[in-house]
Amino acid sequence: MSTDSSLGGVLLALGATARKDASGLERLSVAADAAVLVEFTGRAGVGRSTLVAALGSVDGAEIVESAARDRPGSVDPVLTGDVVVLVVLDPPRDVDRAAAAEAAGRLVPVLAKTDTLTDPDRALARAASALEAPCLPVTTVGPDTGLPRLRTALDDRVRVIRAARAAELLSHLRTIADRNGARAAVDDFLACDEGVRLAARATGLASPDGDAQTRARYWRTRMNTEQDPDAVRAAVALHRDAVREWARHA
């Protein structure tokens, strides 16, 4: 992160005496801006490449495909994704169970080619039991491919991860402001477009489809109708971000 960025003023306010805080701020800022890594994995022939191609891009994410697992003479790839989409066929094998255990906490299991199965519901139950997680069904053909459900699941995971990163950065900013007398610089950042956008992202809430004006009106209604204080604060942050975007494009 360079000092001419929106957070540069905070870095300058910290100075050399708060080098550790400045280093932590840069690290968290890079993480907050980085795409969430969504990794597709599974044995050869399960349909990973087909799923990746059919899914297309996911906002805020980088989609990658690991090498095939359980290949003779090869070591199974280490799963490094922030989200791991494990594609399996019925019935799951030991290598699938091992991958599910390795990706615990990051796992989105998918049972592929369910349109070829005699009893898809039973196969889904079998896969969920083997992998210790509910599986999303996807098909090779037909109108109900299951891809919209997978996209929704990935959108939700990506949004939660990006929200956590944003919240961690905001927390660090507040800490260093109090510890290093950088309150004015931090307040300036939080009032700029980038800071407002960061606060909105940290809520972890999804905005409705539509342009900035539509979203601003939606969140204004939520501001005035929510009863829970945390929900009101989240609506305020999202309304503020939508209004800023609306003004920029007016």
N, C-alpha and C positions, 0 to 999 in steps of 0.2 A: 504494500500500500504506500503510495507516494504522498509527500506532505502537501501536494496541491489538490488532494482529494478533499471531500467534505469532512472527513475525520482528521485532516491535516492540522486544523486549528487546535484540536485536542492534543495531538502529539506535540505541537509547538508549546502549548501551555504546560505540558508535563516537563519538557526539558530533559537534560541529561540526568538530573537527580532522581527521576522516576523511570529509569531505563527498563526495569523489569515490567512495570505497568504498561509502558509503551509497547514492549515486545508482545505482551499478552494481548493488548488491544489489536495489534496488527494481525496476530494469529487468528483471533476470533473474527476479525473483519473479513479475512480471506475465507475462513470457513463459512461465514454467513452468506458470502457471495457465490460460493462454489455450487455447482450442480450436484444434486443428489445422485449417487451412483446406483442404478438399478441393474442388477446382474441376473441374467437368465442362465440357468444351469440345468444339467440333467444328462442322462445317458444318450448315446448316439441313437438317432432314429425316433426320438420321442416327439419331435416337432418344434424344437427350440427356435430354429431359424425361421420357420413359417410363422410362428407366433410373433417374433420380433418384427418381421416384415409387415404383418397384418396390423400390429398394434400402432406402429408409427411412433411419432415423438410424444413425449409426455412433458408438460410444462414444468420447468424447474429441475428436470432430470436429464441424466446422460444414460442411455440404454447401451449395455454391453452384453456380449454373449461369451461365456467361458468356454474353454475347451470341453469336449465331451468327457463324461465320467465313465469309469469302469472299462477303459480301453486296455486290452492286453499289452503289457510292456510299458505302460504309461502310468505316471503318478497322477492321482486325481488332483485337479486344480484347487488351490486355496481360495476360499470364497471371501472376497474382499468388498463386496458391494454393501452399501448402506441398507439396501433392500435386496433380498435374494428371492427370485422367482424360480422355484424348483418345479420343473416340468416332469411328470411321471406318467407311466402307463399302468394299467391294471394287469396284474397286481404289483404293488411296489416291491422292490428288491432291497436287499441289505444295503447296497450302495446308496439307495434313496434315503433309507433311514439314517445312514451316517451323515449324508448331506443335510438332512433336516436337523439333526442334532448340532451340527457345526454352525448352522445358520440360525439357531434358536434366538428369538427376539427380533430377527430381521426377515423372517420367513414368510413368503406368500406361496403356498403350494398350489399347483395347478394339475388337475387330472385331464390329460389330453385325449382326444379322439373318442369322446364319450358316445358319439353317434354310432360307433362301431360295436358298442357293448349291448349285450342282451338285457342286462339289468343295471343301468347307470346308477341308480340310487344306492344299490347294494355295493357297487364298486366305489362310490364316493365314501360310503361309511367305512369300507375296508381301508381305503387310502387315508382317511382321517385318523383311524385307529393306528395305522402303521407309522404315520408321520407325526402323530400327536398334535394335529392342527387341522382345522376345517379346510377342505380343498375346494377350489373353484373349478367347475366343469367347463371345458371348451371343446368345441366340435370341429371337424374338418370341413363340413359343408352344412348347408341349411341356413334358414333365416336367424336362428338363435344360436350364434356361434359362442356366446359367452364372453366375447371380447369387451362389450360395454361394462360388464361386472368387473373384469380384470382391470380395465382402465380406471374405474371408480376406486377400486382398492388401491391402485398405485397412486392415483391423485391424492387420496387420503393419507397414505404413508409419506409421500413426498412433502405434503403440506405440514404434517406433524413434525417431521425432521427439520424442515426449514424454520418452522416456528420455534423449535427448541434452540436452534442455533442463534436466531435473532434475539430470543429472550436472554440467552447467556451473554451475548454482546451488550445488550442493554443493561444487564445487571453489573457487568464489569465497568461500564461507563459510569454508572451511579457510584460504584465503589471508589473508583479512582478520582471522581470529582470531589468526594468527601475527604479523601485521604491526601490529595495533592493540591487542593485549592484551585481546581480546574473547573469549578462549577459554571462559570460564565461560558467557557469554551464548549462544555458539554451541552449546556442549554442552547447555545447557538446551533450546534449540530442537530439536536432533537427538534429544533424549530424549522430546519431546512427540509427540502423535499425528500432527501435521502433518509433523514431521521424520521420523518413522518411515515415514510414507506416502511421503514424497519419496524416501527411500533405497530403498524397495521399487520405486518407479517407475523409478528410475535404473538398475536391473538390466536393464531392457528385456525381461524374461522374461514370458511369458503364464502366468497361473495357470489351473488346470483349472476347469471349470464346477463349481458347487456353492456351498454356504454357507461362511461363514468357518471353521467347525469342520472341514469337509472339506478346505478349502485349507490350514489349519494342519497337519493331519495329513499331507497330501501333502508339504508343504515340510519337515516334520520328518523324514520318511523320506528325502527328498533330502539333507538335512543330514548324515544318518548313513551315506549310501551313496556320495555323490560323492567322487571322489579328487582332482580339481583344486581347488586352494585358492580360486581365483576363483569356481568354481561353488559351493563350500561357503559362501563369504561371501554370494553372491547368495541362496542358499537360506535362510540365516540372516535376511537382511533381509526376505524375503518371508514367512517363518514369523512373524517378530516382528510384521509388519503385520497378518497374518491373526489372530494371537492378540489383538492390540489390538482389532480389529473384533469378534471373537468376544466379548470381555469387555464391550465397549460395548453389545452387544445381548443379553447374558445376562440 
